[in-house]
Amino acid sequence: MSEHIDSKAKAIINNNGVLEIADNKYLVRSTSGGTYTVSVDGNGIFLCTCPAGEHKGYCSHIEAVKITRESAIENESNTI
């Protein structure tokens, strides 16, 4: 992952820009003001509706969701 994507993903998270709207489906507010949908398919593949996500298959929105999901798993395991 690039530093640029990582820093944008952290900025999205810090601004409460990730909202889970259904199982494995998220609305993500971009640092530039747009809102995109990130979904995770049955095979664990992340998809984003932003231009980078659609053409490159990876973007800061996907990274923000991945970090958010990993953090939720860590928090669950710490409360058990």
Secondary structure, 3 states (H helix, E strand, C coil): CCHHHHHHHHHHHHCCCEEEEECCEEEEECCCCCEEEEEECCCCCEEECCHHHHHHCCCHHHHHHHHHHHHHHHHHHHHC
